[in-house]
Amino acid sequence: MKLAVIYDSKTGNTKQAAEWIAEGMRRVSGVEADAFSIHAADEDFVQDARGVVVGSPSYAALMTPDMHGWLLGASGKLALAGKLGGAFATEQFTHGGGETVIQSILTIEMVKGMLCYSGGGASGMPVIHLGPVGVNDNVEKHNGMALYKDNFLIYGERFAAKAAELFG
């Protein structure tokens, strides 16, 4: 089963998070997962995928304008309806709007007819209700994406396990 991670990245942090999610997905037997920039998505792969996780850096506490445009426009030809959907975000500040980014992505996924994933508390620790958020060290030097790697890996694995359960 194919799973795709689609992202917009400005400084490389969101790309790194997307790669970690895909790595976590590949921990589930029978899953083929790959991460793609919105500017270079493999349309055939995404169309065949049973699940798609979308990620964006926080841009004024919202997804980037490029991601918003992609979700509303280019994603239309990718047959997203009926797929399992997920979301993640990166941000420069501890309270930089990552959760708002995730909620807005999930809202558009639902409008597109996707089934939205949340492991919530049912999956145990760490609890990842709507999707993982990573804080980079571009501004907060005490922070850094490496601190959040495990959350992205775990989220990817949980997402893939749910996709296998649903579509197996």
PAZAPA-4460 file (N, C-alpha, C; in steps of 0.05 Angstrom, whole numbers, plus 32768, in hexadecimal, padded with zeros to 4 digits):
% residues 168
    n_x    n_y    n_z   ca_x   ca_y   ca_z    c_x    c_y    c_z   seq   type   mol
   8011   7FE9   8000   8000   8000   8000   8012   8019   8000     1      M     A
   800B   802C   7FEF   801A   8045   7FED   800E   805A   8000     2      K     A
   8020   806A   800C   8019   8081   801C   802B   8098   8014     3      L     A
   8020   80B0   8013   802F   80C7   800A   8030   80DC   8020     4      A     A
   8046   80EA   8021   8049   8102   8032   804F   8119   801F     5      V     A
   803E   812D   8020   8041   8145   800E   8047   815D   8020     6      I     A
   805A   816D   8019   8062   8183   802A   806A   819B   801A     7      Y     A
   806A   81B2   8027   8076   81CA   801D   808C   81D0   8032     8      D     A
   80A3   81D8   8029   80B9   81DE   803B   80C9   81F6   8032     9      S     A
   80CE   8208   8043   80DD   8220   803C   80FA   821F   8045    10      K     A
   8100   8212   805C   811B   8211   8066   8126   81F5   8069    11      T     A
   8116   81E1   8062   811E   81C5   8064   8114   81B6   807C    12      G     A
   8109   81C4   808F   80FE   81B7   80A7   80E5   81A7   80A2    13      N     A
   80D3   81B1   8092   80BA   81A2   808C   80C1   818A   807A    14      T     A
   80D4   818D   8069   80DD   8177   8058   80E8   8161   806A    15      K     A
   80F8   8168   807E   8103   8154   8090   80ED   8146   809F    16      Q     A
   80DA   8155   80A9   80C3   8148   80B7   80B4   8135   80A5    17      A     A
   80B0   813D   808C   80A2   812B   8079   80B1   8111   8074    18      A     A
   80CB   8113   8072   80DC   80FB   806F   80DB   80E9   8087    19      E     A
   80DA   80F5   809F   80D7   80E4   80B7   80BC   80D6   80B8    20      W     A
   80A7   80E4   80B0   808C   80D8   80B0   808C   80C0   809C    21      I     A
   8097   80C4   8084   8099   80AE   8070   80A9   8097   807B    22      A     A
   80BF   809D   8089   80CF   8088   8095   80BF   8078   80A9    23      E     A
   80B0   8086   80BA   809F   8078   80CD   808A   8067   80BF    24      G     A
   807F   8071   80AA   806B   8062   809B   8076   8047   8091    25      M     A
   808F   8049   8087   809C   8031   807C   80A2   801C   8091    26      R     A
   809F   8022   80AB   80A2   800E   80C0   808B   7FFA   80C0    27      R     A
   8075   8000   80B3   805E   7FEF   80B2   8061   7FDC   809A    28      V     A
   805F   7FC3   809E   8062   7FAF   8089   804F   7FB4   8072    29      S     A
   8059   7FB3   805A   8049   7FB6   8042   8044   7FD2   8039    30      G     A
   8050   7FE6   8047   804C   8002   8040   8064   800C   8030    31      V     A
   805D   8019   801A   8070   8028   800A   8069   8046   800E    32      E     A
   807B   8055   8019   8076   8071   801F   808B   8083   8014    33      A     A
   8083   809A   800B   8096   80AE   8000   808D   80CA   8007    34      D     A
   809F   80DC   8008   809A   80F8   800E   809F   8109   7FF5    35      A     A
   808E   811C   7FEF   8090   812D   7FD8   808A   814A   7FDE    36      F     A
   809A   815B   7FD3   8094   8178   7FD4   807B   817D   7FC2    37      S     A
   806B   8192   7FCA   8055   8199   7FB9   805E   81A1   7F9D    38      I     A
   8077   81A8   7F9A   8081   81B1   7F80   808C   8199   7F6F    39      H     A
   808D   8181   7F7B   8098   816A   7F6D   808A   8150   7F75    40      A     A
   8070   8152   7F7A   8061   813A   7F82   805E   8126   7F6B    41      A     A
   8062   810D   7F70   805E   80F8   7F5D   8040   80F2   7F5C    42      D     A
   8033   80FE   7F48   8015   80FC   7F47   800B   80E0   7F45    43      E     A
   8019   80CE   7F37   8010   80B2   7F35   8012   80A5   7F50    44      D     A
   8028   80A9   7F5F   802B   809E   7F79   8015   80A7   7F8C    45      F     A
   8010   80C1   7F8C   7FFC   80CD   7F9E   7FE0   80C2   7F97    46      V     A
   7FDA   80C0   7F7D   7FC0   80B6   7F75   7FBC   8099   7F7F    47      Q     A
   7FD1   8089   7F7E   7FD0   806D   7F87   7FD0   806A   7FA6    48      D     A
   7FD9   807F   7FB4   7FDC   807D   7FD1   7FC1   807B   7FDE    49      A     A
   7FC0   806C   7FF4   7FA8   8069   8004   7FA6   807E   801A    50      R     A
   7FBD   808B   801F   7FBE   80A0   8034   7FD1   80B6   802C    51      G     A
   7FCB   80CE   8034   7FDC   80E5   802E   7FDE   80F7   8047    52      V     A
   7FF6   80FC   804F   7FFB   810E   8066   8006   8128   805A    53      V     A
   7FFC   813F   8061   8003   8159   8056   8010   816A   806C    54      V     A
   8026   8177   8066   8034   8187   807A   803D   81A2   806F    55      G     A
   803D   81B6   8081   8045   81D1   807A   8053   81DE   8091    56      S     A
   8066   81F0   808B   806F   8201   80A1   805A   8215   80A8    57      P     A
   805B   821E   80C1   8048   8233   80C9   8051   824E   80BD    58      S     A
   803F   825B   80B0   8044   8275   80A3   802F   8288   80AD    59      Y     A
   8036   8299   80C0   8023   82AA   80CE   800D   829A   80DA    60      A     A
   8014   8283   80E7   8002   8271   80F4   7FEE   8263   80E1    61      A     A
   7FF5   8262   80C7   7FE5   8254   80B3   7FF7   8244   80A2    62      L     A
   7FEC   8232   8091   7FFC   8223   807E   8007   8238   806A    63      M     A
   801C   8231   805C   8027   8243   8048   8013   8248   8032    64      T     A
   8014   8260   8025   8003   8265   800E   8006   8250   7FF8    65      P     A
   801F   8246   7FF4   8023   8231   7FDF   8014   8218   7FE6    66      D     A
   8015   8210   8000   8007   81F7   8008   7FE9   81FB   8006    67      M     A
   7FDF   8212   800E   7FC2   8217   800C   7FB9   8215   7FEE    68      H     A
   7FC8   8222   7FDD   7FC2   8221   7FC0   7FC3   8204   7FB5    69      G     A
   7FD7   81F5   7FBE   7FDA   81D9   7FB5   7FC2   81C9   7FBF    70      W     A
   7FBB   81CB   7FD8   7FA5   81BC   7FE3   7F8B   81C2   7FD4    71      L     A
   7F86   81DB   7FCE   7F6D   81E2   7FC0   7F6E   81DE   7FA2    72      L     A
   7F85   81DE   7F97   7F87   81DC   7F7A   7F92   81C2   7F70    73      G     A
   7FAC   81C0   7F70   7FBA   81A9   7F64   7FB2   818E   7F70    74      A     A
   7FAB   818E   7F89   7FA3   8175   7F96   7F8A   8169   7F89    75      S     A
   7F7B   8179   7F7C   7F62   8170   7F70   7F64   8158   7F5D    76      G     A
   7F7A   8157   7F4F   7F7E   8141   7F3C   7F8B   8128   7F49    77      K     A
   7F8E   8128   7F63   7F9C   8112   7F70   7F89   80FE   7F7E    78      L     A
   7F6F   8101   7F79   7F5B   80ED   7F83   7F5E   80EA   7FA2    79      A     A
   7F5D   8100   7FB0   7F60   80FE   7FCD   7F48   80F3   7FDC    80      L     A
   7F30   80F5   7FD1   7F18   80EC   7FDE   7F1B   80CF   7FE6    81      A     A
   7F13   80C8   7FFE   7F14   80AD   8008   7F2F   80A4   8013    82      G     A
   7F44   80B4   800F   7F5E   80AD   801A   7F5F   80B5   8038    83      K     A
   7F71   80A8   8046   7F76   80B0   8062   7F88   80C9   8060    84      L     A
   7F80   80DE   806F   7F8F   80F7   806F   7F9C   80FD   8089    85      G     A
   7FB2   810A   8089   7FBF   8113   80A1   7FCD   812D   809D    86      G     A
   7FD8   8139   80B2   7FE5   8153   80B0   7FFB   8156   80C5    87      A     A
   800E   8167   80BF   8023   816D   80D1   802D   818A   80CB    88      F     A
   803C   8195   80DE   8046   81B0   80DA   8061   81B3   80E7    89      A     A
   806F   81C8   80DE   8088   81D1   80EB   8084   81EF   80F0    90      T     A
   8094   81F8   8103   8091   8214   810B   80AC   821E   8116    91      E     A
   80AF   8239   8117   80C8   8244   8121   80C7   824B   813F    92      Q     A
   80AE   824C   814A   80AB   8253   8166   809A   823E   8173    93      F     A
   809F   8239   818D   8091   8224   819C   8072   8227   8199    94      T     A
   8068   823F   8198   804C   8244   8195   8047   8253   817B    95      H     A
   8051   8248   8165   8051   8255   814B   803A   824F   8139    96      G     A
   8026   8241   8143   800E   823C   8132   800D   8221   8125    97      G     A
   801E   820F   812C   801E   81F5   811F   8003   81E6   8121    98      G     A
   7FF6   81E8   8137   7FDC   81DA   813A   7FC7   81E6   8128    99      E     A
   7FC8   8201   8124   7FB6   820E   8112   7FBB   8205   80F5   100      T     A
   7FD4   8202   80EE   7FDB   81F8   80D3   7FCF   81DC   80CF   101      V     A
   7FD3   81CB   80E2   7FC9   81AF   80E0   7FAB   81AF   80DE   102      I     A
   7F9D   81BF   80EE   7F80   81C0   80ED   7F76   81CA   80D1   103      Q     A
   7F83   81DD   80C6   7F7B   81E8   80AC   7F80   81D4   8096   104      S     A
   7F96   81C5   8098   7F9B   81B0   8084   7F86   819A   8086   105      I     A
   7F80   8191   809F   7F6C   817C   80A3   7F50   8185   8099   106      L     A
   7F4A   819E   809D   7F30   81A8   8094   7F2E   81A6   8075   107      T     A
   7F42   81AE   8067   7F42   81AC   804A   7F41   818F   8042   108      I     A
   7F50   817D   8050   7F4F   8161   8049   7F32   8156   804C   109      E     A
   7F25   815E   8061   7F09   8155   8064   7EF7   815F   804E   110      M     A
   7EFB   8179   8046   7EEB   8184   8030   7EF0   8174   8017   111      V     A
   7F09   816A   8013   7F10   815B   7FFC   7F06   813E   7FFE   112      K     A
   7EF9   8137   8014   7EED   811C   8017   7F00   8107   8023   113      G     A
   7F15   8111   8030   7F28   80FE   803C   7F1F   80F6   8058   114      M     A
   7F28   80DF   8061   7F24   80D6   807C   7F3C   80E0   808C   115      L     A
   7F38   80EE   80A2   7F4E   80FA   80B0   7F56   80EA   80C8   116      C     A
   7F70   80E5   80CA   7F7C   80D4   80DF   7F82   80E4   80F8   117      Y     A
   7F7C   80D8   810F   7F85   80E2   8128   7F88   80C9   813B   118      S     A
   7FA0   80C5   8144   7FA4   80AF   8157   7F9C   80B8   8173   119      G     A
   7F9E   80D2   8178   7F97   80DD   8192   7FA3   80CD   81A9   120      G     A
   7F95   80CD   81BF   7F9F   80BF   81D6   7F9D   80A1   81D4   121      G     A
   7F8D   8097   81C1   7F89   807A   81BD   7FA3   806B   81B5   122      A     A
   7FB6   807A   81AA   7FCF   806E   81A1   7FE5   806E   81B6   123      S     A
   7FDF   8079   81CD   7FF3   807A   81E2   8006   8092   81E0   124      G     A
   801C   8090   81EE   802F   80A6   81EE   8043   80A3   81D7   125      M     A
   804B   80B8   81CB   8042   80D3   81CF   8026   80D7   81C3   126      P     A
   8016   80E7   81D0   7FFB   80ED   81C5   7FFF   8101   81AF   127      V     A
   7FF5   80FA   8197   7FF6   810C   8180   7FD9   810E   8176   128      I     A
   7FCB   8122   8180   7FAF   8124   8179   7FA9   8129   815C   129      H     A
   7FB3   813F   8151   7FAC   8146   8135   7FC3   8141   8122   130      L     A
   7FDB   8143   812B   7FF3   813F   811A   800B   814B   8129   131      G     A
   8023   8142   8122   803A   814C   8130   8043   8168   8127   132      P     A
   804F   8176   8139   805A   8190   8134   8077   8190   813D   133      V     A
   8089   819B   812C   80A5   819D   8133   80AD   81BA   8134   134      G     A
   80BE   81C2   8147   80C8   81DD   8149   80E5   81DD   8141   135      V     A
   80EC   81ED   812D   8107   81ED   8124   8118   8200   8135   136      N     A
   8132   8201   812F   8144   8212   813E   814C   822B   812E   137      D     A
   813C   8233   811A   8142   824B   810B   8141   8264   811D   138      N     A
   812F   8264   8130   812D   827B   8142   8133   8272   815F   139      V     A
   8126   825D   8168   812A   8253   8184   8141   8240   8184   140      E     A
   8158   8249   818B   8171   8239   8189   8171   8222   819D   141      K     A
   8160   8222   81B1   815D   820C   81C4   814C   81F5   81B8   142      H     A
   813F   81FA   81A2   812D   81E7   8195   813B   81DA   817E   143      N     A
   812D   81CB   816E   8138   81BE   8156   8128   81A6   814E   144      G     A
   8127   81A2   8134   8116   818C   8129   811E   8171   8134   145      M     A
   8137   816D   813A   8140   8152   8144   8131   814B   815E   146      A     A
   8129   815F   816D   811A   815A   8186   80FF   814D   8181   147      L     A
   80F5   8150   8168   80D9   8147   8162   80D9   812F   814F   148      Y     A
   80F1   8125   8148   80F3   810F   8135   80E1   80F7   813C   149      K     A
   80E3   80EF   8155   80D4   80D7   815E   80B6   80DB   815A   150      D     A
   80AC   80F3   815F   808F   80F8   815C   8087   80F5   813E   151      N     A
   8098   80FE   812C   8091   80FB   810F   8093   80DE   8107   152      F     A
   80A7   80D0   8110   80A9   80B3   810A   8091   80A3   8115   153      L     A
   808A   80A8   812E   8074   809A   813A   805A   80A1   812C   154      I     A
   8056   80BA   8125   803E   80C2   8117   803C   80B3   80FC   155      Y     A
   8052   80B2   80ED   8052   80A4   80D4   804B   8087   80D7   156      G     A
   8057   807A   80EB   8051   805E   80F0   8034   805A   80F7   157      E     A
   8029   806A   8109   800D   8068   8111   7FFA   806D   80FA   158      R     A
   8000   8081   80E9   7FF0   8087   80D2   7FEF   806F   80BF   159      F     A
   8007   8063   80BA   8009   804C   80A8   7FFA   8034   80B3   160      A     A
   7FFB   8030   80CD   7FED   8019   80D9   7FCF   801D   80D6   161      A     A
   7FC5   8035   80DA   7FA8   803A   80D6   7FA0   8037   80B9   162      K     A
   7FB1   8040   80A7   7FAB   803D   808A   7FAA   801F   8083   163      A     A
   7FBD   800F   808E   7FBD   7FF3   8089   7FA4   7FE5   8094   164      A     A
   7F9C   7FEE   80AC   7F83   7FE4   80B8   7F6B   7FEA   80A7   165      E     A
   7F6A   8002   809C   7F53   800B   808C   7F52   8000   8070   166      L     A
   7F6A   7FFF   8063   7F6B   7FF9   8047   7F7A   7FDF   8041   167      F     A
   7F88   7FD4   8056   7F9A   7FBE   8055   7F98   7FAC   803E   168      G     A
***
